[in-house]
Amino acid sequence: MNTGKLLTLEGIDGAGKSSHVAWIADFLRARGKVVLSTREPGGTMLGERLREHLLSEAMHPETEALLMFAARKEHIAQVILPALQRGEWVICDRFTDASHAYQGGGKRLDRRRLVELERWVHGKDSSQPCEPDLTLLFDVPCEVARERIALAGRHLDRFEQEDAQFHDRVRHAYLERARKFPNRFRILDGQKNLEDIREEISAWLLEKGA
């Protein structure tokens, strides 16, 4: 079976990761890859409906985590795993690292519960577990990210409205994940200019078999 690769993009709100999704997809297609771009929370009809609630409605942090993983299970089963089995490259704007960063770091949920949810939802005990192959972490200081969000002048979702301490915890949780899985992660300086970031991304993707 020709198995594709799952490439995830992560970073705090305002890090600039989403602005690279379409460019990465075009880069991979130019290399002859079939590419599927998706996002979390979301990616399916159910996931997009859950996204609306997750980004706008106050809820208990454990409820938040459970809904995130519920949307993710549907996403994996209906979209991501079938694409990987077809040999496609899947680019996902946020994935499970985001739950460890936002719910684990930001909301201070017990990491052991997130690990158990991850094991269950990713099918880690099955013959076909769904795990990211590569992860780009766009890293910027929290004050820079906050300035960018303010300059965007758009309505902020409830995560973006959290205080600076929350986002600082999220950032440090992301960096902790990158240290834990160095072979999968590539940390990018989100303050560099666009061309330099994309040059670094393309070089790394070629190194990883793109």
Backbone hydrogen bonds, N-H to C=O, Kabsch-Sander energy under -0.5 kcal/mol:
donor,donor_aa,acceptor,acceptor_aa,energy
3,T,1,M,-0.9
4,G,84,L,-2.6
5,K,88,E,-0.7
7,L,5,K,-0.7
7,L,90,V,-3.3
8,T,6,L,-0.5
8,T,134,L,-2.7
9,L,92,C,-2.4
10,E,136,L,-3.0
15,A,12,I,-2.0
19,S,16,G,-0.8
20,H,17,K,-2.0
21,V,18,S,-1.0
24,I,20,H,-2.6
25,A,21,V,-2.3
26,D,22,A,-2.3
27,F,23,W,-2.4
28,L,24,I,-2.6
29,R,25,A,-2.4
30,A,26,D,-2.1
31,R,27,F,-0.7
31,R,28,L,-0.7
32,G,29,R,-1.9
33,K,28,L,-2.3
35,V,33,K,-0.5
36,L,89,W,-2.7
38,T,91,I,-2.8
40,E,93,D,-2.2
48,E,44,T,-2.7
49,R,45,M,-1.7
50,L,46,L,-2.5
51,R,47,G,-2.2
52,E,48,E,-1.5
53,H,49,R,-1.3
54,L,50,L,-2.9
55,L,51,R,-2.5
56,S,52,E,-0.6
56,S,53,H,-0.8
57,E,53,H,-2.9
64,E,60,H,-2.5
65,A,61,P,-2.2
66,L,62,E,-2.4
67,L,63,T,-2.6
68,M,64,E,-2.3
69,F,65,A,-2.4
70,A,66,L,-2.1
71,A,67,L,-2.6
72,R,68,M,-1.9
73,K,69,F,-2.4
74,E,70,A,-1.7
75,H,71,A,-2.1
76,I,72,R,-3.1
77,A,73,K,-2.6
78,Q,74,E,-2.7
79,V,75,H,-2.2
80,I,75,H,-2.3
81,L,76,I,-2.4
83,A,79,V,-1.7
84,L,80,I,-2.5
85,Q,81,L,-2.4
86,R,82,P,-1.2
87,G,84,L,-1.5
88,E,83,A,-2.4
89,W,34,V,-3.1
90,V,5,K,-3.0
90,V,88,E,-0.5
91,I,36,L,-3.0
91,I,89,W,-0.5
92,C,7,L,-2.7
92,C,90,V,-0.6
93,D,38,T,-2.2
93,D,91,I,-0.5
94,R,9,L,-1.7
94,R,92,C,-1.3
98,A,95,F,-1.5
99,S,95,F,-0.7
99,S,96,T,-0.6
100,H,96,T,-1.8
101,A,97,D,-2.1
102,Y,98,A,-3.4
103,Q,98,A,-0.5
103,Q,99,S,-1.1
104,G,99,S,-2.0
105,G,100,H,-1.3
106,G,101,A,-2.3
107,K,102,Y,-2.0
109,L,103,Q,-2.4
113,R,110,D,-1.0
114,L,110,D,-1.2
115,V,111,R,-2.4
116,E,112,R,-1.9
117,L,113,R,-2.3
118,E,114,L,-2.7
119,R,115,V,-2.4
120,W,116,E,-2.2
121,V,117,L,-3.1
122,H,118,E,-2.6
123,G,119,R,-0.5
123,G,120,W,-0.6
124,K,119,R,-2.1
126,S,123,G,-2.1
130,C,122,H,-2.6
131,E,129,P,-0.7
133,D,6,L,-2.5
134,L,6,L,-1.9
135,T,184,R,-2.7
136,L,8,T,-2.6
137,L,135,T,-0.6
137,L,186,R,-2.7
138,F,10,E,-2.8
138,F,136,L,-0.7
139,D,137,L,-0.7
139,D,188,L,-2.9
144,V,141,P,-0.6
145,A,141,P,-2.1
146,R,142,C,-2.6
147,E,143,E,-1.8
148,R,144,V,-2.1
149,I,145,A,-2.3
150,A,146,R,-2.3
151,L,147,E,-2.3
152,A,148,R,-1.5
153,G,149,I,-0.7
153,G,150,A,-0.8
154,R,149,I,-0.5
158,R,55,L,-2.5
161,Q,157,D,-1.4
162,E,159,F,-1.4
167,H,163,D,-1.7
168,D,164,A,-2.1
169,R,165,Q,-2.1
170,V,166,F,-2.1
171,R,167,H,-2.5
172,H,168,D,-2.2
173,A,169,R,-2.0
174,Y,170,V,-2.2
175,L,171,R,-2.3
176,E,172,H,-2.0
177,R,173,A,-2.0
178,A,174,Y,-2.2
179,R,175,L,-1.9
180,K,176,E,-1.8
181,F,177,R,-2.0
184,R,181,F,-1.0
185,F,181,F,-1.9
186,R,135,T,-2.1
188,L,137,L,-3.2
190,G,139,D,-2.5
190,G,188,L,-1.0
192,K,189,D,-1.8
197,I,193,N,-2.1
198,R,194,L,-2.4
199,E,195,E,-2.0
200,E,196,D,-2.0
201,I,197,I,-2.4
202,S,198,R,-2.6
203,A,199,E,-2.1
204,W,200,E,-2.0
205,L,201,I,-2.7
206,L,202,S,-2.2
207,E,203,A,-1.9
208,K,204,W,-1.5
209,G,206,L,-1.4
210,A,205,L,-2.6
